[in-house]
Amino acid sequence: MSSLLTDADKKIKEAQLLATINQRMAESGERDRLKERLRSRLTESGWRDNMKSLAQEHYEADPTITVDALAKKITARGRATVPDSIKAELLQRIRAWIESVSRSH
């Protein structure tokens, strides 16, 4: 028997770790603080206005479009157009939080 983890085992462990981090961030209130910071930065960058305009364009082209269909149409573009600086800032804040929690335990 090999002591090495299989790819499936690695994916399970990674999913468990992410779930634990997410739970602890939620319990500590850090997740809400990060979400609020993200909202603020996206608004400051103009990203939110761009997404509203894109949604409006789709609605004007098809006024019968459902919210779910509209979300499906603009989600990929929305994710792709989040400024790299905002992604990097959020990632840095998450890493710093994880480091601070790991040092305190």
N, C-alpha and C positions, 0 to 999 in steps of 0.2 A: 504494500500500500504506500502511496506517495503522500508526503506531507504537504505537497504543493496544492494550493487552492485551484479549483477549476475555474474557467471563465464564469460559469453560472454561479459558483460560490462567491466569487469576487463581486459580481453584480448584486447578489443578495446582501452581502455585507455592506456594500456601498449604499444600497437603498435603505438599509437599516440605519446606517450612520446619518444619512441625509434626513431621515424621519426623526431621529433623535435630536439633531441640530434644530430642525424646524420646530419641534415641540418645545425645546428649551428656549428658543428665541421667542416663541409665542407666549410662554409662561412668564418670561422676564419683561415682556413688553417691547423687546428690541425689534421684533418683526414689525410691529405697528409703527415704531419710530422710523425704521428703514422705508416702509411703504410711504409714509408721509414725506420723507426726504425725497424719495423717488418722484412722487407726484409734484412736489415743489420744483425740483430740477427739470422735469419734463415740461412743466409750464413755462419756466424761465427760458428754456432753450427754444421755445416755439413749437416743439414737437406736438404738444397737445392741440394747438391751433391747426397745425398741418393735418392731423388725424381727423379733426372735426370737419375741415374743408373736404378731405377725401370722402368722408362719410356722407357729407352733404351732396357731393357730386354723384355718388352712387344712388342716393335717394332721389335726386332730381332726374336721373336717367331712368329710374324705376321706382315710382312712388309706392308700389305695392310690396317692395322688398321687406322681408321680416328682419327683426333685430338679429336673429341668429344668422341668417344669410348674410347680412351686412357685416357682422363680426367675422364670419369666415372669409369674406372678400378682402377685408383690410388688415386682418391679424398679421399675416406674413410680412406685409410691407411695414406695419407698425413696429414689429420686432426688429426688422432689418434696418430701420432708420433711427433707432435710439442712438444718440451720440455715444461714441466710444468713450468719451471722457466721463459720461454718466455711468456707463457700465463699469468702468475701472474704479470710479469712486465707490460705487455700491459694493463691488467685490472687495475693495480694500477695507471698507467698514465691516463687512462680514468677517473677513480674516482677523481683523483687530478684535472683534467681539469674541470670536472663537479662542484666540490667544489669551484674552483676559479671563475667560471662563476656565480655560485649561490651567492657567497659573493659579487660580483661586481654589482649585480642587486638589 
